[in-house]
């Protein structure tokens, strides 16, 4: 699949921004665990934080494929910034665009698309991941709203100075067939009973905010319900399709970054009188990696194009995420060997 002229221009713009504004600081941010709030705001000024959203909600209306291109370029330089952007847009903003009321879109989506705030999505719990029927977080309806109780785990973007809301799944009752009724809520950061825990000590991505959240009699208004009561599974599954494309684009970007740095080093590092890039043991490995990256990128573009065409893409998004994430690990290993 070929990118349009507009998408190639976007690709070039984001690469230039990443090289100038992110690359010089990425190592220090990671070393110190510094969340790059000002850089996120600059990405908002550039239009990246609202790239796939309609112009009426502060976005550029560019679609999922263009967003995947941008995420790849950001990840090529720094994964922490990339996951901050991908999670806010794909997991935070997208469900509000798809299922929110006009009032919810104006209140939450518009500032997110402008880069003034970021959003989060909370489904995973300490005892469950994709098994939404195993969720234990509950939401009890009262006359003036809802009261949430429970714990969410591994949540990105919920505890920064830009964090505005967390789209949260919760059990709101039992269905006639005995299964849990799942609903989705927009929980404002700072709501009574909203308690973000300390950030996790992760193996990497230290400049990205990831933490556990507790809802302790957390009170939200009636307008916090996203979509219909009992429609949480639909919101959950739709959101994750887009999220998988974002993660897949990150995998390709990370692999490309590893390759680019490996090629540069292989042409600089000399052994036995020649740059090591001239030895087939090195050059063949790098050439194979480039072929694998091109193949993975095609899977990402296919899934994103299907999403833009509003066609079913659950399988394609999952395939892209699987292949690209495994490739990212392989590319990192190759880069370590070359260096």
C-alpha positions as CSV (number, residue, x, y, z in Angstrom):
1,X,0.0,0.0,0.0
2,X,1.4,3.4,-1.0
3,X,1.0,6.5,1.2
4,X,-0.6,9.6,-0.3
5,X,1.4,12.8,-0.8
6,X,-0.3,14.2,2.3
7,X,0.7,11.2,4.4
8,X,4.3,11.3,3.2
9,X,4.4,15.0,4.1
10,X,3.0,14.1,7.5
11,X,5.6,11.4,7.9
12,X,8.4,13.8,7.1
13,X,7.0,16.5,9.5
14,X,6.7,14.1,12.4
15,X,10.2,12.6,11.8
16,X,11.7,16.1,11.8
17,X,9.9,17.0,15.0
18,X,11.0,13.8,16.7
19,X,14.6,14.2,15.7
20,X,14.7,17.9,16.8
21,X,12.4,17.9,19.9
22,X,12.4,14.4,21.3
23,X,15.7,12.6,20.4
24,X,18.0,15.0,22.2
25,X,16.1,14.5,25.5
26,X,14.8,11.0,25.3
27,X,17.6,9.3,27.3
28,X,17.4,11.9,30.1
29,X,13.6,11.6,30.3
30,X,13.9,7.9,30.6
31,X,16.8,8.0,33.1
32,X,14.9,10.4,35.3
33,X,11.4,9.2,34.8
34,X,10.4,12.6,33.5
35,X,7.0,12.9,31.8
36,X,7.5,15.2,28.8
37,X,4.4,17.3,29.2
38,X,5.7,20.2,27.2
39,X,6.5,18.0,24.2
40,X,3.0,16.5,24.3
41,X,1.6,20.1,24.2
42,X,3.8,20.8,21.2
43,X,2.5,17.6,19.5
44,X,-0.9,19.1,20.1
45,X,0.1,22.3,18.4
46,X,1.3,20.2,15.5
47,X,-2.0,18.5,15.2
48,X,-0.8,15.0,16.2
49,X,-2.9,14.6,19.3
50,X,-6.0,15.0,17.3
51,X,-4.9,13.5,14.0
52,X,-7.7,11.0,13.4
53,X,-10.5,13.1,14.9
54,X,-12.9,15.3,12.9
55,X,-12.1,19.0,12.6
56,X,-15.3,19.9,14.5
57,X,-13.7,18.3,17.6
58,X,-10.3,19.9,17.3
59,X,-8.7,17.2,15.1
60,X,-7.4,17.1,11.6
61,X,-9.7,14.3,10.3
62,X,-6.7,12.4,8.9
63,X,-7.8,8.9,9.9
64,X,-6.2,5.8,11.3
65,X,-3.6,5.2,8.6
66,X,-2.1,8.7,9.0
67,X,-2.1,8.3,12.8
68,X,-0.3,4.9,12.4
69,X,2.3,6.7,10.3
70,X,2.8,9.4,13.0
71,X,3.0,6.9,15.8
72,X,5.7,4.9,13.9
73,X,7.8,8.0,13.5
74,X,7.5,8.9,17.2
75,X,8.4,5.4,18.3
76,X,11.5,5.3,16.0
77,X,12.9,7.9,18.4
78,X,11.3,7.3,21.8
79,X,8.6,4.8,22.9
80,X,7.6,6.7,26.0
81,X,6.3,9.7,24.0
82,X,4.8,7.3,21.4
83,X,2.8,5.3,23.9
84,X,1.6,8.5,25.6
85,X,0.2,9.7,22.3
86,X,-1.1,6.4,21.2
87,X,-2.9,5.6,24.5
88,X,-4.5,9.1,24.7
89,X,-5.8,9.1,21.2
90,X,-6.6,5.4,20.5
91,X,-7.7,4.4,24.0
92,X,-8.8,7.7,25.6
93,X,-10.3,9.8,22.8
94,X,-11.6,7.2,20.3
95,X,-14.3,5.6,22.5
96,X,-15.7,9.1,23.3
97,X,-15.8,9.9,19.6
98,X,-17.5,6.6,18.8
99,X,-20.0,6.4,21.7
100,X,-20.1,9.8,23.4
101,X,-22.8,12.4,23.5
102,X,-22.2,15.8,21.9
103,X,-21.7,17.2,25.4
104,X,-19.1,14.6,26.2
105,X,-17.2,15.2,23.0
106,X,-17.0,18.9,23.6
107,X,-16.0,18.5,27.2
108,X,-13.4,15.8,26.9
109,X,-12.5,15.2,23.3
110,X,-11.8,18.7,22.1
111,X,-9.1,19.6,24.7
112,X,-7.5,16.2,24.1
113,X,-7.4,16.7,20.4
114,X,-5.7,20.0,20.9
115,X,-3.0,18.5,23.2
116,X,-4.2,20.5,26.2
117,X,-5.1,17.3,28.0
118,X,-4.6,13.5,27.7
119,X,-6.9,10.6,28.4
120,X,-6.6,7.1,29.7
121,X,-8.5,3.8,29.4
122,X,-8.9,1.5,32.3
123,X,-10.1,-2.0,31.9
124,X,-7.4,-4.3,33.1
125,X,-7.5,-5.3,36.8
126,X,-5.0,-7.1,39.1
127,X,-7.0,-10.3,38.6
128,X,-8.0,-10.0,34.9
129,X,-6.9,-8.7,31.5
130,X,-9.0,-9.2,28.4
131,X,-11.5,-11.3,30.4
132,X,-14.1,-8.5,31.0
133,X,-16.5,-11.0,32.6
134,X,-13.9,-11.5,35.3
135,X,-13.9,-7.8,36.3
136,X,-14.6,-6.9,39.9
137,X,-14.9,-3.1,39.6
138,X,-18.5,-2.1,40.2
139,X,-20.6,1.0,39.6
140,X,-23.7,1.4,41.7
141,X,-26.4,3.8,40.4
142,X,-27.7,6.4,42.8
143,X,-30.1,9.3,42.3
144,X,-27.5,11.8,41.4
145,X,-25.0,9.6,39.5
146,X,-22.8,6.5,40.0
147,X,-20.5,5.3,42.7
148,X,-17.5,3.2,41.5
149,X,-15.5,0.8,43.6
150,X,-12.6,-1.4,42.5
151,X,-9.0,-1.4,41.3
152,X,-7.5,-1.0,37.8
153,X,-4.0,-2.1,36.8
154,X,-1.3,-1.1,34.3
155,X,-3.1,2.1,33.3
156,X,-1.3,4.6,31.1
157,X,-1.7,8.4,31.3
158,X,-3.8,8.6,34.5
159,X,-1.5,10.4,36.8
160,X,0.2,13.3,34.9
161,X,-0.2,17.0,35.0
162,X,-2.1,16.7,31.6
163,X,-4.3,13.8,32.7
164,X,-8.0,14.7,32.4
165,X,-10.1,11.6,32.5
166,X,-10.1,7.8,32.6
167,X,-12.6,5.9,30.5
168,X,-13.4,3.0,32.9
169,X,-15.2,-0.3,32.5
170,X,-17.3,-1.5,35.5
171,X,-20.0,-4.0,36.4
172,X,-23.4,-2.4,36.7
173,X,-25.5,-5.5,37.4
174,X,-26.4,-8.9,36.2
175,X,-28.0,-9.8,32.8
176,X,-30.9,-12.2,32.4
177,X,-28.5,-14.9,31.4
178,X,-26.6,-14.6,34.6
179,X,-23.6,-12.9,33.1
180,X,-22.2,-9.6,34.3
181,X,-23.6,-6.4,32.8
182,X,-20.6,-4.2,31.8
183,X,-20.9,-0.5,31.3
184,X,-18.3,2.3,30.6
185,X,-17.8,5.6,32.4
186,X,-15.8,8.7,31.9
187,X,-14.2,9.3,35.3
188,X,-12.6,12.8,35.7
189,X,-9.2,12.8,37.2
190,X,-9.6,14.3,40.7
191,X,-13.2,13.0,41.1
192,X,-14.0,12.3,44.8
193,X,-12.7,8.8,45.5
194,X,-10.4,8.6,42.5
195,X,-7.1,7.5,43.9
196,X,-4.1,7.1,41.5
197,X,-1.3,5.0,43.1
198,X,2.4,5.5,42.7
199,X,3.8,4.8,39.2
200,X,5.1,1.3,38.5
201,X,8.9,0.8,38.4
202,X,9.0,-0.6,34.9
203,X,11.8,-2.2,32.9
204,X,11.5,0.5,30.3
205,X,9.4,3.4,29.0
206,X,10.2,5.3,32.2
207,X,9.0,8.6,30.8
208,X,5.5,7.2,30.3
209,X,3.1,7.2,33.2
210,X,1.8,3.8,34.1
211,X,0.1,3.0,37.4
212,X,-2.6,1.3,39.4
213,X,-5.9,3.2,40.0
214,X,-8.3,2.7,42.9
215,X,-11.9,3.8,43.0
216,X,-13.0,4.2,46.6
217,X,-16.6,5.2,46.6
218,X,-15.7,7.3,43.6
219,X,-18.6,9.5,42.7
220,X,-19.4,10.6,39.1
221,X,-22.5,12.3,37.6
222,X,-25.2,10.7,35.5
223,X,-23.5,12.3,32.5
224,X,-20.4,10.1,33.1
225,X,-22.0,7.0,31.4
226,X,-20.4,6.4,28.0
227,X,-22.8,4.9,25.6
228,X,-25.7,2.7,26.9
229,X,-25.9,1.0,30.2
230,X,-24.8,-2.6,29.5
231,X,-23.0,-1.6,26.4
232,X,-19.5,-1.7,27.9
233,X,-18.4,-4.8,26.0
234,X,-19.0,-3.1,22.7
235,X,-17.0,-0.1,23.8
236,X,-14.2,-2.3,25.1
237,X,-13.9,-4.4,22.0
238,X,-14.1,-1.5,19.5
239,X,-11.5,0.5,21.5
240,X,-9.0,-2.4,21.6
241,X,-9.2,-2.8,17.8
242,X,-7.8,0.7,17.4
243,X,-5.4,0.3,20.3
244,X,-3.9,-2.8,18.6
245,X,-3.2,-0.8,15.5
246,X,-1.4,1.8,17.5
247,X,0.7,-0.8,19.3
248,X,1.5,-2.5,16.0
249,X,2.7,0.9,14.6
250,X,4.9,1.3,17.6
251,X,6.4,-2.2,17.0
252,X,7.3,-1.2,13.5
253,X,8.7,2.2,14.6
254,X,10.9,0.6,17.3
255,X,12.2,-2.0,14.8
256,X,13.0,0.8,12.3
257,X,14.8,2.8,14.9
258,X,16.9,-0.2,15.8
259,X,17.7,-0.8,12.2
260,X,18.6,2.8,11.4
261,X,21.0,3.0,14.4
262,X,22.5,-0.4,13.6
263,X,23.2,0.6,9.9
264,X,24.8,3.9,11.0
265,X,27.0,2.1,13.6
266,X,27.9,-0.7,11.2
267,X,29.1,1.8,8.6
268,X,31.2,3.6,11.3
269,X,32.6,0.7,13.3
270,X,35.7,-0.8,11.7
271,X,37.2,-4.3,12.2
272,X,40.1,-5.8,10.3
273,X,40.5,-2.7,8.3
274,X,36.9,-2.3,7.0
275,X,33.5,-1.1,8.3
276,X,31.6,-4.1,9.7
277,X,28.8,-3.3,7.3
278,X,30.9,-4.7,4.5
279,X,30.9,-8.2,6.1
280,X,28.1,-10.4,5.0
281,X,27.4,-11.8,8.5
282,X,26.3,-8.2,9.4
283,X,24.9,-6.9,6.1
284,X,22.7,-10.0,5.5
285,X,21.2,-9.7,9.0
286,X,20.4,-6.1,8.5
287,X,19.0,-6.7,5.0
288,X,16.7,-9.4,6.4
289,X,15.6,-7.1,9.2
290,X,14.6,-4.4,6.6
291,X,12.5,-7.0,4.7
292,X,10.7,-8.0,7.9
293,X,10.0,-4.4,8.8
294,X,8.5,-3.8,5.4
295,X,6.3,-6.8,5.8
296,X,5.1,-5.8,9.2
297,X,4.5,-2.3,8.1
298,X,2.2,-3.6,5.4
299,X,0.1,-5.5,8.0
300,X,-0.2,-2.3,10.0
301,X,-1.2,-0.2,7.0
302,X,-3.8,-2.9,5.9
303,X,-5.5,-2.9,9.3
304,X,-5.5,0.9,9.5
305,X,-6.9,1.2,6.0
306,X,-9.7,-1.2,6.9
307,X,-10.5,0.9,9.9
308,X,-10.6,4.1,7.8
309,X,-13.0,2.3,5.5
310,X,-15.2,1.4,8.5
311,X,-14.8,-2.3,7.6
312,X,-14.2,-5.1,10.2
313,X,-10.6,-5.3,11.1
314,X,-10.4,-7.2,14.4
315,X,-8.3,-10.0,12.9
316,X,-6.1,-7.8,10.9
317,X,-5.3,-5.5,13.8
318,X,-4.5,-8.5,16.0
319,X,-2.2,-10.0,13.3
320,X,-0.4,-6.7,12.9
321,X,0.1,-6.3,16.6
322,X,1.4,-9.9,17.0
323,X,3.9,-9.7,14.1
324,X,5.1,-6.1,14.8
325,X,5.6,-6.6,18.5
326,X,7.6,-9.8,18.0
327,X,9.6,-8.0,15.3
328,X,10.5,-5.2,17.7
329,X,12.0,-7.7,20.2
330,X,14.0,-9.3,17.4
331,X,15.2,-6.0,16.0
332,X,16.4,-4.9,19.5
333,X,18.4,-8.2,19.8
334,X,19.9,-7.7,16.3
335,X,20.9,-4.1,17.3
336,X,22.6,-5.3,20.4
337,X,24.6,-7.8,18.5
338,X,25.6,-5.3,15.8
339,X,26.7,-2.8,18.5
